[in-house]
């Protein structure tokens, strides 16, 4: 679907039990904050009163602006699949295989410090000749937010591809009628039956309760009277 044309705006979430569910969708414009705002307010009015801990998506700026207005406490996580495509689009084909491997060194790093170092190496290696590609990694906080969540959840948080795969068959269609919306709804409901639950469901209550994680590991708070 074209960035500035009509497309489906889709939200998929996870329950405290780790089950992925369709939260909402509507026809809109990908880059428009208004369309995303309407969708987010709709799901809020339908019962999503507690702000999500983290949202994963590509660089659709309209979504992030609307998210900050409706759920200002929700963390941002950029989709690494989309980010990789955006970076590689800015370099010749002859460089893409090597650069893709270097990007994997970032998002597969075992901890944030290693990921930060990998970004620095990437920048040093490519900045002189491919500055536009390096510039794509400037939003480090949103690229590496997943390190502040349980390691079991990292596979789910690195990408929004579950949505992409569901809508692959209707990606190039413009939905304008109620009949088409019904078709899309039925498609998602059918696909949802095959969605895998989140890994590490035992960690979800901790995330919801506000327990902090550092590099995927729970931060244990030591009572003051036990401190040395």
C-alpha positions as CSV (number, residue, x, y, z in Angstrom):
1,X,0.0,0.0,0.0
2,X,1.2,3.5,-0.8
3,X,2.4,5.6,2.2
4,X,0.1,8.4,1.3
5,X,-2.8,6.4,0.0
6,X,-5.6,4.6,1.7
7,X,-4.6,1.5,3.7
8,X,-5.6,-0.5,6.7
9,X,-4.4,0.8,10.1
10,X,-4.1,-2.2,12.3
11,X,-3.4,-2.8,16.0
12,X,-2.6,-6.2,17.4
13,X,-2.0,-6.6,21.2
14,X,-1.3,-9.3,23.7
15,X,-3.3,-10.3,26.8
16,X,-1.8,-10.8,30.2
17,X,-1.9,-14.5,29.3
18,X,0.3,-14.0,26.2
19,X,-2.4,-14.4,23.6
20,X,-2.2,-12.2,20.6
21,X,-5.5,-10.5,19.7
22,X,-6.7,-8.1,17.1
23,X,-7.5,-4.8,19.0
24,X,-8.7,-2.7,16.2
25,X,-8.4,-1.6,12.5
26,X,-9.9,0.9,10.2
27,X,-9.2,2.5,6.8
28,X,-6.8,5.4,7.0
29,X,-3.7,7.1,5.7
30,X,-0.4,5.6,7.1
31,X,1.3,8.9,7.7
32,X,-1.8,10.7,9.1
33,X,-1.8,11.2,12.8
34,X,-5.6,11.8,12.8
35,X,-6.4,8.3,11.5
36,X,-4.2,6.7,14.1
37,X,-5.6,9.0,16.8
38,X,-9.2,7.9,16.0
39,X,-8.2,4.3,16.1
40,X,-6.3,4.6,19.4
41,X,-9.2,6.6,21.0
42,X,-11.6,4.0,19.8
43,X,-9.8,1.1,21.5
44,X,-9.4,3.2,24.6
45,X,-13.1,3.8,24.8
46,X,-13.8,0.1,24.2
47,X,-11.9,-0.8,27.3
48,X,-8.1,-0.3,26.9
49,X,-7.9,2.0,29.8
50,X,-4.3,1.0,31.0
51,X,-1.7,2.3,28.6
52,X,0.3,-0.4,26.8
53,X,3.8,-0.8,28.1
54,X,5.4,-0.7,24.6
55,X,4.3,-0.3,21.0
56,X,6.1,-1.8,18.1
57,X,5.8,-0.4,14.6
58,X,7.7,1.0,11.6
59,X,8.4,4.7,11.0
60,X,4.8,5.7,10.3
61,X,5.2,9.0,11.9
62,X,1.4,9.5,12.2
63,X,1.2,6.5,14.6
64,X,3.9,7.7,16.9
65,X,2.5,11.2,17.2
66,X,-1.0,9.9,17.9
67,X,0.4,7.3,20.4
68,X,2.1,10.1,22.4
69,X,-1.2,12.0,22.6
70,X,-3.4,9.1,23.6
71,X,-1.0,6.9,25.6
72,X,1.9,9.2,26.5
73,X,3.5,6.7,28.8
74,X,3.9,3.9,26.2
75,X,7.4,3.1,25.1
76,X,8.4,3.2,21.4
77,X,10.1,0.3,19.6
78,X,10.9,0.6,16.0
79,X,10.5,-2.6,13.9
80,X,13.9,-3.9,12.9
81,X,12.6,-5.5,9.7
82,X,11.3,-2.2,8.4
83,X,14.4,-0.4,9.7
84,X,16.7,-2.8,7.8
85,X,14.8,-2.3,4.6
86,X,14.9,1.5,5.0
87,X,18.7,1.4,5.6
88,X,19.4,-1.0,2.7
89,X,17.3,1.1,0.3
90,X,19.9,3.8,0.6
91,X,22.9,1.8,-0.6
92,X,23.9,0.0,-3.7
93,X,23.0,-3.7,-4.1
94,X,26.6,-4.7,-3.9
95,X,26.8,-3.4,-0.3
96,X,23.5,-4.7,1.0
97,X,24.5,-8.2,2.0
98,X,27.4,-7.0,4.1
99,X,25.5,-4.1,5.6
100,X,22.5,-6.4,6.5
101,X,24.9,-8.7,8.4
102,X,26.3,-5.7,10.3
103,X,22.8,-4.6,11.2
104,X,22.1,-8.1,12.7
105,X,25.1,-7.5,15.0
106,X,23.1,-4.6,16.5
107,X,19.7,-6.2,17.1
108,X,21.0,-9.6,18.0
109,X,23.5,-8.2,20.5
110,X,23.1,-9.9,23.9
111,X,22.8,-6.5,25.7
112,X,22.3,-2.8,25.2
113,X,26.0,-1.9,25.6
114,X,26.9,-4.4,22.8
115,X,24.2,-3.1,20.6
116,X,25.3,0.5,21.1
117,X,28.9,-0.5,20.3
118,X,27.7,-2.3,17.2
119,X,25.9,0.9,16.0
120,X,29.1,2.9,16.6
121,X,31.1,0.4,14.5
122,X,28.4,0.5,11.8
123,X,28.5,4.3,11.7
124,X,32.3,4.4,11.6
125,X,32.4,1.8,8.8
126,X,29.8,3.4,6.5
127,X,29.4,7.1,7.4
128,X,31.9,8.5,4.9
129,X,30.3,6.9,1.9
130,X,26.7,6.0,3.0
131,X,25.8,8.8,5.4
132,X,22.1,8.5,4.6
133,X,22.0,4.9,5.7
134,X,23.8,5.7,8.9
135,X,21.4,8.5,9.6
136,X,18.6,6.0,9.7
137,X,20.0,4.6,13.0
138,X,19.8,7.9,14.9
139,X,16.7,6.9,16.8
140,X,18.6,4.6,19.1
141,X,16.2,4.8,22.1
142,X,13.4,3.5,20.0
143,X,15.6,0.9,18.2
144,X,16.8,-0.6,21.5
145,X,13.8,-0.2,23.8
146,X,13.3,-4.0,23.9
147,X,16.4,-4.4,26.1
148,X,14.3,-3.0,29.0
149,X,11.9,-5.9,28.7
150,X,12.2,-9.7,29.5
151,X,14.6,-11.5,27.2
152,X,11.9,-14.0,26.4
153,X,9.9,-11.2,24.7
154,X,12.7,-9.8,22.5
155,X,11.7,-11.9,19.5
156,X,8.2,-10.4,19.6
157,X,9.3,-6.8,20.3
158,X,11.9,-6.5,17.5
159,X,9.4,-6.6,14.7
160,X,5.8,-5.9,13.8
161,X,5.9,-8.6,11.1
162,X,2.9,-10.6,12.5
163,X,0.7,-7.8,11.2
164,X,2.6,-7.7,7.9
165,X,2.1,-11.4,7.3
166,X,-1.6,-11.4,8.1
167,X,-2.2,-8.6,5.5
168,X,0.1,-9.8,2.8
169,X,-2.8,-10.9,0.6
170,X,-4.5,-7.5,0.7
171,X,-1.5,-5.3,0.9
172,X,-2.1,-3.7,-2.6
173,X,-5.8,-3.3,-2.3
174,X,-7.6,-0.1,-1.4
175,X,-10.4,-0.9,1.0
176,X,-13.4,1.4,0.5
177,X,-16.6,-0.5,1.2
178,X,-18.1,-2.1,4.3
179,X,-18.0,-5.4,2.4
180,X,-14.2,-5.2,2.1
181,X,-13.8,-4.3,5.7
182,X,-15.8,-7.4,6.6
183,X,-13.5,-9.4,4.4
184,X,-10.5,-8.1,6.1
185,X,-12.0,-8.7,9.5
186,X,-12.7,-12.3,8.6
187,X,-9.2,-12.8,7.2
188,X,-7.7,-11.6,10.5
189,X,-9.9,-13.7,12.7
190,X,-9.1,-16.8,10.6
191,X,-5.4,-16.0,10.8
192,X,-5.5,-15.3,14.5
193,X,-6.3,-19.0,15.2
194,X,-2.7,-19.8,14.1
195,X,-1.0,-17.0,16.1
196,X,1.6,-18.3,18.6
197,X,1.4,-17.1,22.2
198,X,4.1,-14.8,23.5
199,X,7.1,-16.5,24.9
200,X,7.8,-16.0,28.6
201,X,4.1,-15.6,29.6
202,X,5.3,-15.9,33.2
203,X,7.1,-12.6,32.8
204,X,4.0,-10.7,31.6
205,X,2.5,-10.1,35.1
206,X,5.8,-8.6,36.2
207,X,5.9,-6.2,33.2
208,X,2.3,-5.2,33.9
209,X,3.2,-4.7,37.6
210,X,6.0,-2.3,36.6
211,X,8.9,-4.6,37.5
212,X,12.1,-3.2,35.8
213,X,14.3,-5.2,33.5
214,X,17.8,-4.5,32.5
215,X,19.2,-6.3,29.4
216,X,16.3,-8.7,29.6
217,X,16.9,-9.7,33.3
218,X,14.7,-8.7,36.1
219,X,16.1,-6.0,38.4
220,X,15.8,-7.3,42.0
221,X,15.2,-4.5,44.4
222,X,17.2,-5.0,47.6
223,X,15.5,-3.7,50.7
224,X,17.4,-0.7,52.3
225,X,17.9,-2.6,55.6
226,X,19.6,-5.4,53.7
227,X,22.0,-3.1,51.8
228,X,25.6,-3.1,52.8
